[in-house]
């Protein structure tokens, strides 16, 4: 299956894509409203609630647009970020909603949606009223995940 066929099949199977898919697939975030599926030896995540998907999308888009400076980016085209920057925004923003947790790549978040629902209810679903001071600080201080070393290679 070539990449274009895969994308077409993926979008056909996953009409309600989870916007936190990358964080969930890192295996240290979870959500009670996600559902995994497999396609051509790859995993995908879909959201089982359209309201939740809309709230998460609104939250994450607002965080992406406000985090440009923290990510050292001048422009974000179509909400597309490189994988590491996307993980930094997703995980950093979620940890910003839970300041009692350590801001580390391996910090576990058990259920994403109650965090999103709570902050969206508090802000009356207005993205301009989100606590960006906490969120952007957490995003900018969220370290990237360390690369795994293969056994047998000498340390540099």
C-alpha positions as CSV (number, residue, x, y, z in Angstrom):
1,X,0.0,0.0,0.0
2,X,1.6,3.3,-1.0
3,X,1.3,6.4,1.2
4,X,-1.5,8.0,-0.8
5,X,-3.6,4.9,-0.6
6,X,-2.9,4.7,3.1
7,X,-3.9,8.3,3.7
8,X,-7.1,7.8,1.8
9,X,-8.0,4.6,3.6
10,X,-7.1,6.2,7.0
11,X,-9.4,9.2,6.4
12,X,-12.2,6.8,5.3
13,X,-11.9,4.8,8.5
14,X,-11.2,7.7,10.8
15,X,-13.7,10.4,10.2
16,X,-13.5,11.7,13.8
17,X,-9.7,11.8,14.3
18,X,-8.4,12.4,17.8
19,X,-6.3,15.5,17.8
20,X,-4.2,14.1,20.7
21,X,-3.4,11.0,18.6
22,X,0.3,11.5,18.7
23,X,0.4,11.9,22.5
24,X,-1.8,8.8,23.0
25,X,0.4,6.8,20.7
26,X,3.5,7.7,22.7
27,X,1.9,5.4,25.4
28,X,2.1,7.9,28.2
29,X,-1.3,9.6,27.7
30,X,-4.7,8.2,27.7
31,X,-8.3,9.2,27.2
32,X,-11.5,7.4,28.0
33,X,-13.0,8.6,24.7
34,X,-10.4,7.2,22.4
35,X,-10.7,4.1,20.3
36,X,-7.7,2.4,18.6
37,X,-7.8,0.9,15.2
38,X,-5.2,-0.8,13.0
39,X,-4.6,-0.1,9.3
40,X,-1.7,-1.6,7.3
41,X,0.4,-2.5,10.4
42,X,-0.1,1.0,11.8
43,X,-2.2,2.3,14.7
44,X,-4.7,5.1,14.6
45,X,-6.8,6.8,17.2
46,X,-10.4,8.0,16.7
47,X,-12.6,10.0,19.2
48,X,-15.9,8.5,20.0
49,X,-17.5,11.8,21.0
50,X,-18.0,14.6,18.5
51,X,-18.4,17.2,21.3
52,X,-15.2,16.1,22.9
53,X,-13.4,16.2,19.6
54,X,-14.6,19.7,19.0
55,X,-13.5,20.9,22.4
56,X,-10.1,19.2,22.1
57,X,-9.6,20.7,18.6
58,X,-10.5,24.2,19.9
59,X,-8.1,23.9,22.8
60,X,-5.2,22.5,20.8
61,X,-5.6,25.0,17.9
62,X,-5.5,27.9,20.4
63,X,-2.4,26.4,22.1
64,X,-0.6,25.9,18.8
65,X,-1.3,29.5,17.6
66,X,-0.2,31.0,20.9
67,X,2.9,28.8,21.2
68,X,4.6,30.0,18.0
69,X,7.1,32.2,19.9
70,X,7.8,29.5,22.5
71,X,8.5,27.0,19.7
72,X,10.7,29.5,17.8
73,X,8.4,29.4,14.8
74,X,7.4,32.4,12.8
75,X,4.3,30.8,11.2
76,X,2.3,27.7,11.5
77,X,0.7,26.7,8.3
78,X,-2.6,24.9,8.6
79,X,-1.9,23.8,12.2
80,X,0.8,21.5,10.9
81,X,3.9,21.1,13.1
82,X,6.9,18.8,13.0
83,X,6.3,15.7,15.1
84,X,8.5,16.7,18.0
85,X,7.0,20.2,18.2
86,X,3.5,18.8,18.0
87,X,4.2,16.5,21.0
88,X,5.7,19.4,22.8
89,X,2.5,21.4,22.3
90,X,0.2,18.6,23.2
91,X,2.0,17.2,26.2
92,X,3.2,20.6,27.4
93,X,-0.3,22.1,27.3
94,X,-1.8,19.1,29.1
95,X,0.9,19.3,31.8
96,X,0.2,23.0,32.1
97,X,-3.3,22.1,33.1
98,X,-1.9,20.0,35.9
99,X,1.0,22.0,37.5
100,X,1.4,19.5,40.3
101,X,2.8,17.0,37.9
102,X,6.5,17.1,36.8
103,X,7.0,18.6,33.3
104,X,8.9,15.6,31.8
105,X,8.3,13.5,28.6
106,X,7.5,10.3,30.6
107,X,5.0,11.9,33.0
108,X,1.8,9.9,32.6
109,X,-1.6,11.6,31.9
110,X,-4.3,9.0,32.5
111,X,-7.3,10.8,31.0
112,X,-7.1,13.8,28.7
113,X,-10.7,14.8,28.2
114,X,-11.6,15.7,31.8
115,X,-8.7,18.2,31.8
116,X,-9.9,19.7,28.5
117,X,-13.6,19.7,29.5
118,X,-12.7,21.5,32.8
119,X,-10.6,24.2,31.2
120,X,-13.1,24.8,28.4
121,X,-16.0,25.0,30.9
122,X,-14.1,27.5,33.0
123,X,-13.3,29.6,30.0
124,X,-16.9,29.4,28.7
125,X,-15.6,27.7,25.5
126,X,-13.8,31.0,24.6
127,X,-10.2,30.2,23.5
128,X,-9.1,33.7,24.4
129,X,-9.9,33.1,28.0
130,X,-7.7,30.0,28.4
131,X,-4.9,30.2,31.0
132,X,-2.2,30.9,28.4
133,X,0.4,32.1,30.9
134,X,0.5,28.6,32.5
135,X,0.0,26.7,29.2
136,X,2.7,28.5,27.2
137,X,5.2,28.3,30.1
138,X,4.6,24.6,30.3
139,X,4.9,24.1,26.5
140,X,8.1,26.1,26.3
141,X,9.7,24.2,29.2
142,X,8.5,20.7,28.1
143,X,11.7,18.9,27.1
144,X,11.9,16.7,24.0
145,X,12.0,13.0,24.4
146,X,15.5,11.6,24.5
147,X,16.5,9.5,21.6
148,X,16.8,5.8,22.4
149,X,20.2,4.2,21.9
150,X,20.7,0.9,20.3
151,X,22.5,-1.8,22.2
152,X,26.0,-2.4,21.2
153,X,26.8,1.1,20.1
154,X,29.5,2.8,22.1
155,X,28.6,6.0,23.9
156,X,29.9,9.1,22.2
